[in-house]
Every structure is written in C-alpha cells, then in structure tokens.
C-alpha cells in the first residue's frame, strides 16, 4: 500500500506545476488591461458555441444513478481517485452510493452502498488502522450520519449517527482520529458538539461543547484543530479537545485563512483584518479597511505570499501576510462579491462575477471572461476552467484567455474537480473526464479577439 506522502505526490504531479516551476501556460501572448478597470468593459464569450458532443472527452463513466451531487478529487489507497456520490433527488437502480473511479481511464475501483446521499466531499487520512475516507450523508428530514470507509477494500468500516435533528460535518482528520461537528437549523455559538472519533472503530475519544459547525473553514495543523463556528474560531488540542485559544467577533467572521507553513491565520470582521499566531492566538498585526468584508482567503499554492480580502462591492485587496500592507487592488464591480482565488506558477485566477487572470506580483490583468453571472468558480493548473453556476463549464488557455471549448449539458453539473488539463464533472448520472488541452473546432476565440469584436460593434 503506498504511503500518504506518495499518494499526495502523485496527485500533485498529475495536477501540474503550481509551485513556481515552468509550466505550459508560460507560452503564448496575452492581452493586458489596466488593473482596477471595471469588469463591464470585458465582452461576453463568443457566440460560436459547440455542442456538448464536440467537447473532447477523455473518458466517461456511467453510474446507476439518475443524478449526482459529489464529484471530487482526493487520495485513495492506490493513488488519486475521482470520488462520485449520488444526489438526494434521484436514487437510481442501486440506491445511494459512493464510487471511487480511476483518474486515467474512468474504471470503477469500488462502490460502497449507503442509505442516504453523500453531502460532503470525501476526507482522506491514513494511519495505523489503515486508510480511511470519511463522508457525511443526510436525508431531507432529520437523519444524518458520518461513515468511515476503507478505500483499500471498498467497504464501510463504521458509522456515526448524529443526534436527532442535527447535521454533521467532518472538520478534519489525523491518522488516528476524525473530528466531527454538529449543527441544527439555528446558527448559534453554543448548543452543539465537536466529537473526536477513533479511526479504527469510531469510538469517541473526547467531546467538547461548541457552536453550530459550518461547512468550511476548519483545518488540522500539527497538533491543533481549528474549528469555525458562527462569529468564532477556536483552536483545540487534537489529543484532549482542550481549548488553547479562541477569537470572537461581534458580527460575521470571514476566514480563517492559513499560511502555507501553518504558523499564522487570518480573519476579517467588522472592518478589521487580523493576523493571529496559530500557536497561542496572539495578534501579529491588525489592518482596518473602509469597506464591508465578504471574504478572507489564501490560495493554496500562494498561501505564504499573499492574503486576499474582498469587498462586497467588488474590490479585492492583495495584502502582505507579514504586515498587512496593500500590494495591489483589483476592481471587478458586482454585488455581494465572494471571490474564488487560485494560483498557478504564472497567473493568479479570481472567480466571482467572471474570471480574471492576473499577474500574481503586480495584479496586472492579463485577460478576463465575464459571462454576466454572479457565481463563477475558477479551477486552474495547466488549463483554466470556469464553472458558471451549475449550468456550464468553459476551458481556456491560461496564457491568453482563448476559449477552447464549453460543456453545457441539459442537466445541472456536479463537481467540478480538476487535475492538470483534465476536468472531472457530473451530468445526469454520468461522470466525464474532459480534456482542457484540446481545442474544439467551433471555438478558439482569444480574449484579444473578443475585445476587437466588441470594439467593431
């Protein structure tokens, strides 16, 4: 069985160069526009829209389900895998299940039947008890469970039932323990619980009172569990559950965002951005801003170099993690701006009301794509992908914004997960591996050509 380090190395290699090394996107021309210009100047995508049949499909995998919800990429016992979960709206012939599918050819590695649909992305950990994949499931009523699966055998190991009328969220895991938070229909600072469950058999190691667990914002760093609840972040000892420190806010808190070394974290609330020491919660710096904060984030590959703070009105500040000083500012306009930020070796990509490809040092804009939507998520490595709501997926050349193809099926999309030039997405009951390096005959329009078309009209 491969080690966790070997598995993660394989996943990183497949995903392409994101650590500053040379990558294919370093070639090609770009059309640059000044930083801070309004995104309304950009043009809509070309009208030559290929059919979904013309999109380059590397492989497809049919499931017995009529709809899918979870399509994500994570380590597995034999290397990286695509994990696919059925949707609550359509059970299909075999009921609900979680499938593990091979990245290279779409072959099903294993399938575990579940009584209810998976509602969280799989969380992988490996320890003395063997590899584990943790997922939470939930019916539309009040039943929720956490399941521990063995990816080396494709079997269910144990389950944890949440208290009545509670949802459960996996917060993080070590090799020996998975941490689970609960939530009811309210959003409060108290009245819920964090459970530490043994990887081997699910027995409870400890529990602590908590507020309502939120779907994201949790992490395990060394011997510390970071738990995000409404207007609060807590640091707990992974062995005992003892609280080391906490930070509270009078209003909604954004973050925490972590640096790559696991030494500090960043939170924002009530017009203030703070950098805190992970070990004891002491304040490293504080920065006041004159806008309503909507996000605090650090893209994974660039976490040690930049902290991004978003304004609801469409501004993005790039701050130094050392002192909070402003490096550059991007203005894209819009309403309730909540950016999705991804870093590669050559570009920084920001998703929101569109996709914006930037120089990560200067913030200078290389190209942009604005499909008149308020929710565009960007995924990038050697190809840039843009998921517009759950309606369609676009593939772009990351250097100049040339649109290579778009995938717009009749059903809603599930996913997207990406690695290198591949995008893994669900439509109906089928999982597709789409090749972002290929250009559809109906496409190939660059950002420069889109601008020239707009000027001539």
C-alpha positions, 0 to 999 in steps of 0.5 A: 500500500503506498504511503500518504506522502506518495499518494499526495505526490502523485496527485500533485504531479498529475495536477501540474506545476503550481509551485513556481516551476515552468509550466505550459501556460508560460507560452503564448501572448496575452492581452493586458488591461489596466488593473482596477478597470471595471469588469463591464468593459470585458465582452461576453464569450463568443457566440460560436458555441459547440455542442456538448458532443464536440467537447473532447472527452477523455473518458466517461463513466456511467453510474446507476444513478439518475443524478449526482451531487459529489464529484471530487478529487482526493487520495485513495489507497492506490493513488488519486481517485475521482470520488462520485456520490449520488444526489438526494433527488434521484436514487437510481437502480442501486440506491445511494452510493459512493464510487471511487473511479480511476483518474486515467481511464474512468474504471470503477475501483469500488462502490460502497452502498449507503442509505442516504446521499453523500453531502460532503466531499470525501476526507482522506487520512491514513494511519495505523488502522489503515486508510480511511475516507470519511463522508457525511450523508443526510436525508431531507428530514432529520437523519444524518450520519458520518461513515468511515470507509476503507478505500483499500477494500471498498467497504464501510468500516463504521458509522456515526449517527448524529443526534436527532435533528442535527447535521454533521460535518467532518472538520478534519482528520489525523491518522488516528482520529476524525473530528466531527461537528454538529449543527441544527437549523439555528446558527448559534455559538453554543448548543452543539458538539465537536466529537473526536472519533477513533479511526479504527472503530469510531469510538469517541475519544473526547467531546467538547461543547461548541457552536453550530459547525459550518461547512468550511473553514476548519483545518488540522495543523500539527497538533491543533484543530481549528474549528469555525463556528458562527462569529468564532474560531477556536483552536483545540488540542487534537489529543484532549479537545482542550481549548488553547485559544479562541477569537470572537467577533461581534458580527460575521467572521470571514476566514480563517485563512492559513499560511502555507507553513501553518504558523499564522491565520487570518480573519476579517470582521467588522472592518478589521483584518487580523493576523493571529499566531496559530500557536497561542492566538496572539495578534501579529498585526491588525489592518482596518479597511473602509469597506464591508468584508465578504471574504478572507482567503489564501490560495493554496499554492500562494498561501505564504505570499499573499492574503486576499480580502474582498469587498462586497462591492467588488474590490479585492485587496492583495495584502502582505501576510507579514504586515498587512500592507496593500500590494495591489487592488483589483476592481471587478464591480458586482454585488455581494462579491465572494471571490474564488482565488487560485494560483498557478506558477504564472497567473493568479485566477479570481472567480466571482462575477467572471474570471480574471487572470492576473499577474500574481506580483503586480495584479496586472490583468492579463485577460478576463471572461465575464459571462454576466453571472454572479457565481463563477468558480475558477479551477486552474493548473495547466488549463483554466476552467470556469464553472458558471453556476451549475449550468456550464463549464468553459476551458481556456488557455491560461496564457491568453484567455482563448476559449477552447471549448464549453460543456453545457449539458441539459442537466445541472453539473456536479463537481467540478474537480480538476487535475492538470488539463483534465476536468472531472464533472457530473451530468445526469448520472454520468461522470466525464473526464474532459480534456482542457488541452484540446481545442474544439473546432467551433471555438478558439476565440482569444480574449484579444479577439473578443475585445476587437469584436466588441470594439467593431460593434 
